[in-house]
Amino acid sequence: MSFALSCLVGLTVLIGGITAAVPVVLHEREPQQRNRGALPLDAERLRLVQAPGDRWFLNGEPISRSALAERLQRTAMVRELRYLPSAALPMGTVTSSLAWLRQLGDHTVMLELLPPAR
């Protein structure tokens, strides 16, 4: 086999392999939700909503940012905190608020987003 023929065969195999790999690489995967360990039965579950103007609502009741920080730092009980930002908030505000909530204690903070309006 001549050098030119072996290069042509190698190039053909390489292009065939790349062509076969393209669908696998471009395949869109659905997001997977991570399995969390079960929380104890006495764990506190909180729902937190942030509205524009630095307004916060904890389980439906208005709460100031400082009172919220005190409450989240006060007890060592295992907590699950579900954070729902208003759709009117800019992404930068949501990101900084989420980081702030995660710094406040040793609890799980889950970001909940509403589905887009149809």
The first five atom37 places (N, CA, C, CB, O) and aatype in JSON, in Angstrom:
{
  "aatype": [12, 15, 13, 0, 10, 15, 4, 10, 19, 7, 10, 16, 19, 10, 9, 7, 7, 9, 16, 0, 0, 19, 14, 19, 19, 10, 8, 6, 1, 6, 14, 5, 5, 1, 2, 1, 7, 0, 10, 14, 10, 3, 0, 6, 1, 10, 1, 10, 19, 5, 0, 14, 7, 3, 1, 17, 13, 10, 2, 7, 6, 14, 9, 15, 1, 15, 0, 10, 0, 6, 1, 10, 5, 1, 16, 0, 12, 19, 1, 6, 10, 1, 18, 10, 14, 15, 0, 0, 10, 14, 12, 7, 16, 19, 16, 15, 15, 10, 0, 17, 10, 1, 5, 10, 7, 3, 8, 16, 19, 12, 10, 6, 10, 10, 14, 14, 0, 1],
  "atom_mask": [
    [1, 1, 1, 1, 1],
    [1, 1, 1, 1, 1],
    [1, 1, 1, 1, 1],
    [1, 1, 1, 1, 1],
    [1, 1, 1, 1, 1],
    [1, 1, 1, 1, 1],
    [1, 1, 1, 1, 1],
    [1, 1, 1, 1, 1],
    [1, 1, 1, 1, 1],
    [1, 1, 1, 0, 1],
    [1, 1, 1, 1, 1],
    [1, 1, 1, 1, 1],
    [1, 1, 1, 1, 1],
    [1, 1, 1, 1, 1],
    [1, 1, 1, 1, 1],
    [1, 1, 1, 0, 1],
    [1, 1, 1, 0, 1],
    [1, 1, 1, 1, 1],
    [1, 1, 1, 1, 1],
    [1, 1, 1, 1, 1],
    [1, 1, 1, 1, 1],
    [1, 1, 1, 1, 1],
    [1, 1, 1, 1, 1],
    [1, 1, 1, 1, 1],
    [1, 1, 1, 1, 1],
    [1, 1, 1, 1, 1],
    [1, 1, 1, 1, 1],
    [1, 1, 1, 1, 1],
    [1, 1, 1, 1, 1],
    [1, 1, 1, 1, 1],
    [1, 1, 1, 1, 1],
    [1, 1, 1, 1, 1],
    [1, 1, 1, 1, 1],
    [1, 1, 1, 1, 1],
    [1, 1, 1, 1, 1],
    [1, 1, 1, 1, 1],
    [1, 1, 1, 0, 1],
    [1, 1, 1, 1, 1],
    [1, 1, 1, 1, 1],
    [1, 1, 1, 1, 1],
    [1, 1, 1, 1, 1],
    [1, 1, 1, 1, 1],
    [1, 1, 1, 1, 1],
    [1, 1, 1, 1, 1],
    [1, 1, 1, 1, 1],
    [1, 1, 1, 1, 1],
    [1, 1, 1, 1, 1],
    [1, 1, 1, 1, 1],
    [1, 1, 1, 1, 1],
    [1, 1, 1, 1, 1],
    [1, 1, 1, 1, 1],
    [1, 1, 1, 1, 1],
    [1, 1, 1, 0, 1],
    [1, 1, 1, 1, 1],
    [1, 1, 1, 1, 1],
    [1, 1, 1, 1, 1],
    [1, 1, 1, 1, 1],
    [1, 1, 1, 1, 1],
    [1, 1, 1, 1, 1],
    [1, 1, 1, 0, 1],
    [1, 1, 1, 1, 1],
    [1, 1, 1, 1, 1],
    [1, 1, 1, 1, 1],
    [1, 1, 1, 1, 1],
    [1, 1, 1, 1, 1],
    [1, 1, 1, 1, 1],
    [1, 1, 1, 1, 1],
    [1, 1, 1, 1, 1],
    [1, 1, 1, 1, 1],
    [1, 1, 1, 1, 1],
    [1, 1, 1, 1, 1],
    [1, 1, 1, 1, 1],
    [1, 1, 1, 1, 1],
    [1, 1, 1, 1, 1],
    [1, 1, 1, 1, 1],
    [1, 1, 1, 1, 1],
    [1, 1, 1, 1, 1],
    [1, 1, 1, 1, 1],
    [1, 1, 1, 1, 1],
    [1, 1, 1, 1, 1],
    [1, 1, 1, 1, 1],
    [1, 1, 1, 1, 1],
    [1, 1, 1, 1, 1],
    [1, 1, 1, 1, 1],
    [1, 1, 1, 1, 1],
    [1, 1, 1, 1, 1],
    [1, 1, 1, 1, 1],
    [1, 1, 1, 1, 1],
    [1, 1, 1, 1, 1],
    [1, 1, 1, 1, 1],
    [1, 1, 1, 1, 1],
    [1, 1, 1, 0, 1],
    [1, 1, 1, 1, 1],
    [1, 1, 1, 1, 1],
    [1, 1, 1, 1, 1],
    [1, 1, 1, 1, 1],
    [1, 1, 1, 1, 1],
    [1, 1, 1, 1, 1],
    [1, 1, 1, 1, 1],
    [1, 1, 1, 1, 1],
    [1, 1, 1, 1, 1],
    [1, 1, 1, 1, 1],
    [1, 1, 1, 1, 1],
    [1, 1, 1, 1, 1],
    [1, 1, 1, 0, 1],
    [1, 1, 1, 1, 1],
    [1, 1, 1, 1, 1],
    [1, 1, 1, 1, 1],
    [1, 1, 1, 1, 1],
    [1, 1, 1, 1, 1],
    [1, 1, 1, 1, 1],
    [1, 1, 1, 1, 1],
    [1, 1, 1, 1, 1],
    [1, 1, 1, 1, 1],
    [1, 1, 1, 1, 1],
    [1, 1, 1, 1, 1],
    [1, 1, 1, 1, 1],
    [1, 1, 1, 1, 1]
  ],
  "atom_positions": [
    [[0.86, -1.15, 0.0], [0.0, 0.0, 0.0], [0.91, 1.23, 0.0], [-0.98, -0.01, 1.22], [1.86, 1.3, 0.78]],
    [[0.63, 2.17, -0.86], [1.47, 3.36, -0.96], [1.13, 4.33, 0.17], [1.3, 4.05, -2.33], [0.1, 4.2, 0.83]],
    [[2.0, 5.28, 0.37], [1.82, 6.28, 1.43], [0.54, 7.1, 1.18], [3.05, 7.21, 1.5], [-0.2, 7.35, 2.13]],
    [[0.29, 7.51, -0.03], [-0.9, 8.29, -0.35], [-2.18, 7.51, -0.06], [-0.87, 8.72, -1.82], [-3.16, 8.07, 0.44]],
    [[-2.17, 6.23, -0.38], [-3.34, 5.4, -0.14], [-3.58, 5.21, 1.36], [-3.19, 4.04, -0.82], [-4.72, 5.27, 1.8]],
    [[-2.53, 5.0, 2.13], [-2.7, 4.83, 3.58], [-3.18, 6.13, 4.23], [-1.36, 4.38, 4.23], [-3.98, 6.09, 5.17]],
    [[-2.72, 7.29, 3.74], [-3.22, 8.57, 4.25], [-4.69, 8.75, 3.91], [-2.4, 9.75, 3.66], [-5.46, 9.24, 4.74]],
    [[-5.09, 8.35, 2.72], [-6.48, 8.47, 2.3], [-7.38, 7.56, 3.13], [-6.61, 8.13, 0.81], [-8.48, 7.95, 3.51]],
    [[-6.93, 6.37, 3.42], [-7.7, 5.43, 4.26], [-7.82, 5.99, 5.67], [-7.03, 4.02, 4.29], [-8.9, 5.96, 6.27]],
    [[-6.72, 6.51, 6.22], [-6.75, 7.08, 7.57], [-7.68, 8.28, 7.65], [0.0, 0.0, 0.0], [-8.43, 8.42, 8.62]],
    [[-7.64, 9.14, 6.65], [-8.51, 10.3, 6.61], [-9.98, 9.89, 6.51], [-8.14, 11.2, 5.44], [-10.84, 10.49, 7.16]],
    [[-10.26, 8.87, 5.72], [-11.63, 8.37, 5.58], [-12.15, 7.82, 6.91], [-11.69, 7.28, 4.5], [-13.29, 8.07, 7.29]],
    [[-11.3, 7.07, 7.61], [-11.7, 6.53, 8.92], [-11.92, 7.65, 9.92], [-10.63, 5.55, 9.46], [-12.88, 7.61, 10.69]],
    [[-11.06, 8.66, 9.92], [-11.19, 9.79, 10.83], [-12.48, 10.57, 10.57], [-9.98, 10.72, 10.69], [-13.21, 10.88, 11.51]],
    [[-12.77, 10.88, 9.32], [-14.0, 11.61, 8.98], [-15.24, 10.78, 9.3], [-13.99, 12.01, 7.49], [-16.24, 11.32, 9.76]],
    [[-15.18, 9.49, 9.06], [-16.3, 8.61, 9.4], [-16.54, 8.58, 10.9], [0.0, 0.0, 0.0], [-17.69, 8.6, 11.35]],
    [[-15.48, 8.53, 11.68], [-15.62, 8.53, 13.14], [-16.2, 9.84, 13.67], [0.0, 0.0, 0.0], [-17.05, 9.84, 14.55]],
    [[-15.73, 10.94, 13.12], [-16.26, 12.24, 13.54], [-17.73, 12.35, 13.17], [-15.46, 13.39, 12.9], [-18.54, 12.83, 13.96]],
    [[-18.08, 11.92, 11.98], [-19.47, 11.97, 11.53], [-20.37, 11.11, 12.42], [-19.59, 11.51, 10.08], [-21.5, 11.5, 12.72]],
    [[-19.87, 9.97, 12.85], [-20.65, 9.1, 13.73], [-20.8, 9.69, 15.12], [-20.01, 7.72, 13.81], [-21.8, 9.44, 15.79]],
    [[-19.82, 10.49, 15.58], [-19.85, 11.04, 16.93], [-20.68, 12.31, 17.03], [-18.45, 11.33, 17.39], [-21.09, 12.67, 18.14]],
    [[-20.95, 13.0, 15.94], [-21.67, 14.27, 15.97], [-23.05, 14.15, 16.63], [-21.84, 14.81, 14.55], [-23.35, 14.98, 17.49]],
    [[-23.89, 13.18, 16.31], [-25.2, 13.11, 16.97], [-25.09, 12.89, 18.48], [-26.02, 11.99, 16.36], [-25.91, 13.41, 19.24]],
    [[-24.11, 12.15, 18.91], [-23.94, 11.9, 20.35], [-23.53, 13.19, 21.06], [-22.89, 10.79, 20.6], [-24.02, 13.48, 22.15]],
    [[-22.64, 13.94, 20.45], [-22.15, 15.19, 21.06], [-23.24, 16.25, 21.07], [-20.92, 15.71, 20.31], [-23.36, 16.99, 22.05]],
    [[-24.04, 16.34, 20.03], [-25.04, 17.38, 19.92], [-26.39, 17.02, 20.56], [-25.25, 17.72, 18.48], [-27.29, 17.85, 20.61]],
    [[-26.52, 15.81, 21.04], [-27.77, 15.36, 21.65], [-28.06, 16.21, 22.89], [-27.7, 13.85, 22.02], [-27.22, 16.31, 23.78]],
    [[-29.24, 16.81, 22.94], [-29.62, 17.65, 24.07], [-30.15, 16.77, 25.19], [-30.68, 18.7, 23.65], [-31.1, 16.01, 25.02]],
    [[-29.51, 16.89, 26.34], [-29.93, 16.1, 27.49], [-30.84, 16.92, 28.39], [-28.71, 15.6, 28.29], [-30.63, 18.11, 28.58]],
    [[-31.85, 16.27, 28.94], [-32.75, 16.92, 29.87], [-32.04, 17.08, 31.22], [-34.05, 16.11, 30.03], [-31.28, 16.2, 31.62]],
    [[-32.29, 18.19, 31.92], [-31.68, 18.36, 33.24], [-32.14, 17.27, 34.2], [-32.0, 19.74, 33.82], [-33.31, 16.89, 34.2]],
    [[-31.23, 16.79, 34.99], [-31.54, 15.76, 35.97], [-31.6, 16.4, 37.36], [-30.48, 14.62, 35.93], [-30.73, 17.19, 37.71]],
    [[-32.61, 16.06, 38.12], [-32.69, 16.57, 39.47], [-31.9, 15.64, 40.39], [-34.17, 16.7, 39.94], [-32.04, 14.42, 40.33]],
    [[-31.07, 16.25, 41.24], [-30.26, 15.44, 42.14], [-31.1, 14.89, 43.28], [-29.09, 16.27, 42.7], [-31.99, 15.57, 43.8]],
    [[-30.82, 13.66, 43.65], [-31.48, 13.07, 44.8], [-30.82, 13.61, 46.05], [-31.43, 11.53, 44.76], [-29.61, 13.48, 46.24]],
    [[-31.62, 14.2, 46.91], [-31.1, 14.66, 48.18], [-31.48, 13.63, 49.23], [-31.66, 16.08, 48.55], [-32.46, 12.9, 49.08]],
    [[-30.69, 13.58, 50.26], [-31.05, 12.7, 51.36], [-32.33, 13.19, 52.01], [0.0, 0.0, 0.0], [-32.62, 14.38, 51.99]],
    [[-33.08, 12.3, 52.57], [-34.33, 12.67, 53.22], [-34.05, 13.53, 54.44], [-35.13, 11.42, 53.61], [-33.14, 13.24, 55.22]],
    [[-34.84, 14.57, 54.6], [-34.72, 15.42, 55.78], [-35.39, 14.74, 56.96], [-35.34, 16.81, 55.53], [-36.34, 13.98, 56.78]],
    [[-34.9, 14.99, 58.16], [-35.58, 14.44, 59.34], [-37.01, 14.97, 59.43], [-34.8, 14.79, 60.63], [-37.32, 16.03, 58.89]],
    [[-37.88, 14.24, 60.11], [-39.28, 14.64, 60.22], [-39.44, 15.97, 60.94], [-40.07, 13.58, 60.93], [-40.4, 16.7, 60.67]],
    [[-38.52, 16.3, 61.86], [-38.64, 17.54, 62.61], [-37.93, 18.71, 61.92], [-38.08, 17.36, 63.99], [-37.8, 19.78, 62.51]],
    [[-37.49, 18.51, 60.69], [-36.78, 19.57, 59.95], [-37.76, 20.69, 59.61], [-36.12, 19.0, 58.66], [-38.93, 20.46, 59.31]],
    [[-37.23, 21.9, 59.66], [-38.03, 23.07, 59.35], [-37.99, 23.32, 57.85], [-37.53, 24.31, 60.14], [-36.91, 23.41, 57.26]],
    [[-39.15, 23.42, 57.23], [-39.23, 23.71, 55.8], [-39.76, 25.13, 55.62], [-40.13, 22.68, 55.06], [-40.85, 25.47, 56.09]],
    [[-38.96, 25.95, 54.94], [-39.32, 27.35, 54.78], [-39.48, 27.69, 53.31], [-38.27, 28.25, 55.43], [-38.74, 27.19, 52.47]],
    [[-40.44, 28.55, 53.01], [-40.61, 29.08, 51.66], [-40.36, 30.58, 51.74], [-42.06, 28.75, 51.08], [-40.98, 31.29, 52.52]],
    [[-39.43, 31.03, 50.9], [-39.0, 32.42, 50.93], [-39.2, 33.04, 49.56], [-37.52, 32.53, 51.38], [-38.72, 32.52, 48.56]],
    [[-39.9, 34.17, 49.53], [-40.15, 34.9, 48.29], [-39.45, 36.25, 48.4], [-41.68, 35.07, 48.02], [-39.56, 36.93, 49.42]],
    [[-38.74, 36.63, 47.34], [-38.12, 37.95, 47.28], [-38.81, 38.76, 46.21], [-36.6, 37.85, 47.01], [-38.92, 38.33, 45.06]],
    [[-39.29, 39.94, 46.59], [-39.97, 40.83, 45.65], [-39.08, 42.05, 45.4], [-41.37, 41.26, 46.21], [-38.14, 42.29, 46.15]],
    [[-39.37, 42.8, 44.36], [-38.58, 44.01, 44.1], [-38.64, 44.96, 45.29], [-39.09, 44.72, 42.82], [-39.6, 44.96, 46.06]],
    [[-37.6, 45.77, 45.41], [-37.55, 46.73, 46.52], [-37.03, 46.09, 47.8], [0.0, 0.0, 0.0], [-37.3, 46.6, 48.89]],
    [[-36.31, 44.99, 47.69], [-35.75, 44.27, 48.85], [-36.84, 43.89, 49.86], [-34.67, 45.12, 49.53], [-36.64, 44.01, 51.07]],
    [[-37.98, 43.44, 49.34], [-39.07, 42.95, 50.2], [-39.0, 41.43, 50.22], [-40.47, 43.44, 49.7], [-38.84, 40.79, 49.18]],
    [[-39.12, 40.86, 51.4], [-39.01, 39.42, 51.6], [-40.28, 38.91, 52.29], [-37.75, 39.07, 52.44], [-40.87, 39.6, 53.12]],
    [[-40.67, 37.69, 51.94], [-41.83, 37.05, 52.56], [-41.43, 35.63, 52.94], [-43.07, 37.04, 51.59], [-41.04, 34.83, 52.09]],
    [[-41.54, 35.32, 54.22], [-41.19, 33.99, 54.73], [-42.47, 33.27, 55.09], [-40.23, 34.08, 55.95], [-43.19, 33.68, 55.99]],
    [[-42.75, 32.18, 54.38], [-43.99, 31.42, 54.55], [-45.22, 32.32, 54.48], [-43.97, 30.67, 55.88], [-46.17, 32.14, 55.23]],
    [[-45.18, 33.3, 53.56], [-46.32, 34.18, 53.33], [-46.37, 35.42, 54.19], [0.0, 0.0, 0.0], [-47.21, 36.29, 53.97]],
    [[-45.48, 35.53, 55.18], [-45.47, 36.69, 56.08], [-44.32, 37.61, 55.71], [-45.36, 36.24, 57.55], [-43.22, 37.13, 55.47]],
    [[-44.55, 38.94, 55.67], [-43.45, 39.86, 55.37], [-42.39, 39.82, 56.48], [-43.98, 41.3, 55.18], [-42.72, 39.7, 57.66]],
    [[-41.13, 39.92, 56.08], [-40.02, 39.89, 57.04], [-38.91, 40.78, 56.48], [-39.52, 38.41, 57.29], [-38.66, 40.82, 55.28]],
    [[-38.24, 41.48, 57.39], [-37.14, 42.34, 56.95], [-35.9, 41.48, 56.68], [-36.82, 43.43, 58.01], [-35.8, 40.35, 57.15]],
    [[-34.98, 42.04, 55.92], [-33.75, 41.31, 55.57], [-32.95, 40.97, 56.83], [-32.89, 42.14, 54.6], [-32.41, 39.87, 56.93]],
    [[-32.86, 41.91, 57.78], [-32.09, 41.66, 59.0], [-32.76, 40.6, 59.88], [-31.92, 42.96, 59.8], [-32.08, 39.75, 60.45]],
    [[-34.09, 40.64, 59.97], [-34.81, 39.63, 60.76], [-34.67, 38.25, 60.12], [-36.3, 40.0, 60.91], [-34.57, 37.24, 60.81]],
    [[-34.68, 38.23, 58.79], [-34.49, 36.96, 58.07], [-33.11, 36.38, 58.36], [-34.68, 37.17, 56.56], [-32.97, 35.19, 58.61]],
    [[-32.09, 37.23, 58.33], [-30.73, 36.77, 58.62], [-30.63, 36.22, 60.03], [-29.72, 37.9, 58.43], [-30.0, 35.18, 60.25]],
    [[-31.24, 36.91, 60.99], [-31.23, 36.43, 62.38], [-31.92, 35.08, 62.5], [-31.89, 37.44, 63.3], [-31.42, 34.18, 63.17]],
    [[-33.06, 34.96, 61.86], [-33.83, 33.7, 61.96], [-33.06, 32.52, 61.36], [-35.19, 33.84, 61.26], [-33.05, 31.43, 61.93]],
    [[-32.41, 32.74, 60.21], [-31.69, 31.65, 59.56], [-30.4, 31.29, 60.3], [-31.38, 32.03, 58.12], [-29.95, 30.15, 60.21]],
    [[-29.81, 32.22, 61.02], [-28.59, 31.94, 61.76], [-28.84, 31.47, 63.18], [-27.73, 33.17, 61.8], [-27.95, 30.9, 63.81]],
    [[-30.05, 31.7, 63.7], [-30.35, 31.47, 65.1], [-30.29, 30.0, 65.52], [-31.71, 32.02, 65.41], [-29.62, 29.67, 66.49]],
    [[-30.96, 29.15, 64.82], [-31.04, 27.76, 65.26], [-30.15, 26.87, 64.41], [-32.48, 27.26, 65.21], [-29.85, 27.17, 63.26]],
    [[-29.73, 25.78, 65.01], [-28.88, 24.82, 64.29], [-29.71, 23.69, 63.69], [-27.82, 24.25, 65.23], [-29.15, 22.69, 63.22]],
    [[-31.04, 23.83, 63.7], [-31.9, 22.78, 63.16], [-31.7, 22.65, 61.65], [-33.39, 23.08, 63.48], [-31.48, 23.64, 60.95]],
    [[-31.77, 21.44, 61.18], [-31.66, 21.21, 59.74], [-32.86, 21.85, 59.06], [-31.57, 19.69, 59.41], [-34.0, 21.68, 59.49]],
    [[-32.59, 22.59, 58.0], [-33.65, 23.3, 57.31], [-33.6, 23.04, 55.82], [-33.56, 24.79, 57.57], [-32.56, 22.73, 55.24]],
    [[-34.77, 23.17, 55.21], [-34.87, 23.18, 53.76], [-35.5, 24.52, 53.4], [-35.71, 21.95, 53.2], [-36.63, 24.8, 53.78]],
    [[-34.76, 25.34, 52.67], [-35.22, 26.67, 52.32], [-35.48, 26.71, 50.82], [-34.2, 27.75, 52.74], [-34.57, 26.51, 50.02]],
    [[-36.72, 26.97, 50.45], [-37.08, 27.08, 49.04], [-37.21, 28.56, 48.71], [-38.42, 26.31, 48.72], [-38.09, 29.26, 49.23]],
    [[-36.33, 29.04, 47.83], [-36.22, 30.45, 47.48], [-36.87, 30.7, 46.13], [-34.75, 30.91, 47.47], [-36.46, 30.12, 45.12]],
    [[-37.88, 31.56, 46.12], [-38.6, 31.89, 44.9], [-38.46, 33.39, 44.64], [-40.1, 31.48, 44.99], [-39.16, 34.19, 45.27]],
    [[-37.57, 33.79, 43.72], [-37.44, 35.22, 43.42], [-38.54, 35.68, 42.47], [-36.05, 35.51, 42.81], [-39.05, 34.9, 41.67]],
    [[-38.89, 36.94, 42.57], [-39.87, 37.52, 41.67], [-39.3, 37.56, 40.26], [-40.28, 38.94, 42.13], [-38.1, 37.73, 40.07]],
    [[-40.16, 37.39, 39.27], [-39.72, 37.44, 37.88], [-39.27, 38.85, 37.49], [-40.85, 36.98, 36.95], [-38.59, 39.03, 36.48]],
    [[-39.64, 39.86, 38.29], [-39.25, 41.24, 38.0], [-37.84, 41.56, 38.46], [-40.22, 42.2, 38.65], [-37.31, 42.63, 38.13]],
    [[-37.21, 40.66, 39.21], [-35.85, 40.91, 39.7], [-34.82, 40.62, 38.62], [-35.55, 40.06, 40.94], [-34.97, 39.67, 37.87]],
    [[-33.77, 41.45, 38.54], [-32.69, 41.15, 37.59], [-31.9, 39.93, 38.05], [-31.76, 42.36, 37.43], [-31.84, 39.63, 39.24]],
    [[-31.28, 39.24, 37.1], [-30.55, 38.01, 37.41], [-29.41, 38.27, 38.4], [-29.99, 37.4, 36.12], [-29.12, 37.4, 39.23]],
    [[-28.77, 39.42, 38.33], [-27.7, 39.74, 39.27], [-28.18, 39.79, 40.71], [0.0, 0.0, 0.0], [-27.49, 39.33, 41.61]],
    [[-29.37, 40.34, 40.92], [-29.96, 40.39, 42.26], [-30.28, 38.99, 42.76], [-31.22, 41.26, 42.26], [-30.02, 38.68, 43.92]],
    [[-30.83, 38.16, 41.9], [-31.17, 36.78, 42.28], [-29.89, 36.02, 42.65], [-31.92, 36.06, 41.11], [-29.87, 35.29, 43.64]],
    [[-28.85, 36.19, 41.85], [-27.59, 35.49, 42.12], [-26.99, 35.92, 43.45], [-26.59, 35.75, 40.99], [-26.56, 35.07, 44.23]],
    [[-26.96, 37.23, 43.71], [-26.37, 37.69, 44.97], [-27.23, 37.29, 46.16], [-26.2, 39.21, 44.94], [-26.69, 36.96, 47.22]],
    [[-28.55, 37.31, 46.02], [-29.43, 36.89, 47.11], [-29.27, 35.4, 47.41], [-30.89, 37.2, 46.77], [-29.25, 35.0, 48.57]],
    [[-29.15, 34.61, 46.38], [-28.96, 33.17, 46.56], [-27.64, 32.9, 47.28], [-28.99, 32.45, 45.2], [-27.59, 32.06, 48.18]],
    [[-26.58, 33.58, 46.89], [-25.28, 33.42, 47.56], [-25.38, 33.87, 49.01], [-24.18, 34.22, 46.84], [-24.82, 33.22, 49.9]],
    [[-26.08, 34.96, 49.27], [-26.25, 35.47, 50.63], [-27.0, 34.46, 51.5], [-27.0, 36.82, 50.61], [-26.62, 34.21, 52.65]],
    [[-28.07, 33.88, 50.96], [-28.85, 32.9, 51.72], [-28.02, 31.66, 52.05], [-30.1, 32.49, 50.93], [-28.14, 31.1, 53.14]],
    [[-27.18, 31.24, 51.13], [-26.34, 30.06, 51.36], [-25.26, 30.31, 52.39], [-25.71, 29.59, 50.07], [-24.79, 29.37, 53.03]],
    [[-24.85, 31.57, 52.57], [-23.83, 31.9, 53.56], [-24.39, 31.96, 54.97], [-23.2, 33.22, 53.21], [-23.64, 31.86, 55.94]],
    [[-25.69, 32.12, 55.11], [-26.29, 32.36, 56.42], [-26.33, 31.16, 57.34], [-27.66, 32.85, 56.23], [-26.51, 31.34, 58.55]],
    [[-26.16, 30.0, 56.84], [-26.23, 28.85, 57.74], [-25.99, 27.56, 57.02], [0.0, 0.0, 0.0], [-25.71, 27.51, 55.82]],
    [[-26.09, 26.5, 57.8], [-25.86, 25.16, 57.26], [-27.21, 24.54, 56.92], [-25.08, 24.27, 58.28], [-27.7, 23.66, 57.61]],
    [[-27.79, 25.02, 55.83], [-29.09, 24.51, 55.39], [-29.1, 24.44, 53.87], [-30.25, 25.41, 55.92], [-28.3, 25.08, 53.19]],
    [[-30.02, 23.67, 53.37], [-30.19, 23.51, 51.93], [-31.01, 24.68, 51.41], [-30.86, 22.15, 51.58], [-32.09, 24.97, 51.93]],
    [[-30.5, 25.35, 50.38], [-31.25, 26.43, 49.72], [-31.54, 25.96, 48.3], [-30.45, 27.8, 49.73], [-30.63, 25.68, 47.52]],
    [[-32.82, 25.88, 47.98], [-33.21, 25.42, 46.65], [-33.87, 26.58, 45.91], [-34.17, 24.18, 46.73], [-34.77, 27.23, 46.44]],
    [[-33.4, 26.83, 44.71], [-33.97, 27.9, 43.88], [-35.17, 27.32, 43.13], [-32.9, 28.47, 42.87], [-35.07, 26.32, 42.43]],
    [[-36.3, 27.96, 43.3], [-37.51, 27.56, 42.58], [-37.86, 28.64, 41.58], [-38.7, 27.29, 43.57], [-37.94, 29.82, 41.93]],
    [[-38.07, 28.25, 40.36], [-38.45, 29.19, 39.33], [-39.81, 28.78, 38.77], [-37.38, 29.26, 38.21], [-40.06, 27.6, 38.53]],
    [[-40.67, 29.75, 38.57], [-41.96, 29.46, 37.98], [-41.8, 29.2, 36.49], [-42.95, 30.6, 38.23], [-40.92, 29.77, 35.86]],
    [[-42.64, 28.35, 35.93], [-42.56, 28.15, 34.48], [-42.92, 29.43, 33.75], [-43.49, 26.99, 34.03], [-43.7, 30.24, 34.26]],
    [[-42.37, 29.63, 32.57], [-42.68, 30.86, 31.82], [-44.16, 30.94, 31.48], [-41.84, 30.93, 30.54], [-44.81, 29.92, 31.25]],
    [[-44.66, 32.15, 31.45], [-46.08, 32.38, 31.12], [-46.32, 32.05, 29.65], [-46.49, 33.85, 31.42], [-45.47, 32.3, 28.8]],
    [[-47.48, 31.51, 29.36], [-47.8, 31.14, 27.97], [-48.75, 32.12, 27.38], [-48.4, 29.75, 27.89], [-49.14, 31.97, 26.22]]
  ]
}
